[in-house]
Amino acid sequence: MSATTENKLKPPPDMQAFLAQASVNPPAVSIGAVKGEKPEAPETPQTALEPAGPAADTPKAPPAAPAARKKAQRATKAPPKPAAKQKPAAEAATKPPAQPPRQAYPWEGATPRIKQTFNLRMPEDDYLKLKWLGDTQYGETMHSIALAAVCEAVNARLKALGIEPPKPE
């Protein structure tokens, strides 16, 4: 390149100084200053380590009542709990071992009013027998016959496992 081309590409020296200063520490300019209004107070730039404070237009929380402050102080200064007392070995040996906690079963707490749907696939001949019974027996339906048989079989299996089935309500 020629010397005249290099001079055309470089900004003037005062502009170079301004650009160097702006890239290192850009000045904080408020919107009011751009519009020609007088700024209220110069803002200090925050570093990345300083947390930003609440916005000026955010309402402050009311101070806590004295009773609430005392309660919070007592909660933070709770005395340490005393260590558990050791029982003599002879006393521990005479007591039977504690039984493990009883297992919770999925049907405990179930609501009998809520009915769940279960589809049953069965051979055609058994289906036709069930249909005939439901059609010919007074007060019986296919559903009521199947439900009674399934509930009886489930309770028998629970008894075989040593689990007492729940009592009907």
N, C-alpha and C positions, 0 to 999 in steps of 0.2 A: 504494500500500500504506500501511497505517497503521503507526505507530511500534511498536505492540505486535507486529505480524507480523514487522517487520524484526528485532526483538530475538529473536524465537523462532528465526529462520533463522540468525543469527550465533552461532558458538560463543563461549563465555566467553573473556575476554582471555588467560588463562593457556593455554587450549587453542589459541588463535590463534598464540601465540608458539611453542608446541611444534610445531604443524603447519608453521609457516614454517621452523623449524630442520630438521625432518625432511625437507622437500622439497629443501632446499639440500644438506645433508650427512647422509644417513641413517646412524644408528649401526650398527656391525657387531655383530650379536648372534649368539652361537653357540647351537647346539641345546642344549648342556649348561646354558647360562644360563637358557633357557626352562624346562627341566625342574627348575631349582633347584640345579643343581650349580655348584661353584665353577669359573670359567674359569681355564685354565692361564696364558695370557698374552694381553694385548690384541693383536688383529690390526691391522696397519696397512693401510689401504686402498691398493691399487695404482692408479696412474694408467694411462691407455691407452697411454702411451709406454713404460712399464716392462714387460718380458716377465715372464710368470709363471714362477716357479721350479719345480723338480721337486717332486712331492708328497713329503710327509714319509715315507710308507711305501714309496717307491720305492727299491729297492736301488741303491747307487752302483756304477759300473763299477770294476773293480780297476785300480790304476795300471799304466801300461804298463811293460814291462820296460826296463831301461836300454839294451839293445841295440836294441830297437825304437825307442826315443826317438832314439838317435843316428842310426839309419837314416833316420828321418823328417826329422831336421834336415839330413842330407846331401842328401836328395832335394830339399829346398826351397832349398838353396844350391848347386845345380848350376852349374858354370862355363859361361859363354856359349860357343857353338860358334864356331870360327873361320870367317871368311868364305871362300867358295870361291875358289880361285886362278883367275885369268883366263888362258886359253891364248892364245898368240900367234895373230894373224890368219892367218899363212902355214900354221901347223899345222892350223888349223880348215878351211882351204880345201882341203887335200889329202885329207882323209878323206871318204869317201862319206857322204851323209846317212843318218841312222839310219832303218831301216824302221819303219813304224807298227806298233803291236802287232796281232797277229793277232786277228781277230774270234772270239769264243767262240760256238759254235753250240749250239742247244738240245738236240741229241741227244748232246752230249759228256757223259760221265759217266752216261748212261742205263744201266739194268740190263736186259740182254736176257732175263732170266728173267721179268720183269714183262710181261704181255701187256695191251695196250690194245684196246678195242673201237672199231670204226669201221663205221658202217652205210653201205652202198653202194646207191644207187638206180640201176637199169639198165633198159633196155628189156626187154620180156617175151621177145622172141625171143633176145636174148643170154643172158638168165637161163636159158631152156630149153636152150640149147646148153651152157652151163656145167654145168647139172644133169645133162645126158646124159653129158658127159665125166666128171664125178665119179662117176656110177653105173656107167659101163662100163670105166673105166681102173682097172687093178689097183693098189692102194696110193695112189690119188689121191682126193681129196675136192674138193668145190666150194671149200671154204675153202683148201686147200693150193694149188690151181691159181690162185685169185685172189690169194693172198698172194705167190706167186712172181712173178706178172705185175706186181703193184703195186710190189714191192721192186725189180724190174729196171727199171721205168719211172722210179722215184724216183732210183735211182743214176745212170741215164743223164742225167736232167735236172741232177743235181748236177755231173756231169762236164762238161756243156755250159756250166755257169756257171763252170767252173774250180775247183770245190771237189772235193777228193778225198773220195769217200764212205768211211765207216768200214768197216774190214775185219770180216767176220763172225767171231765167236769160235767 
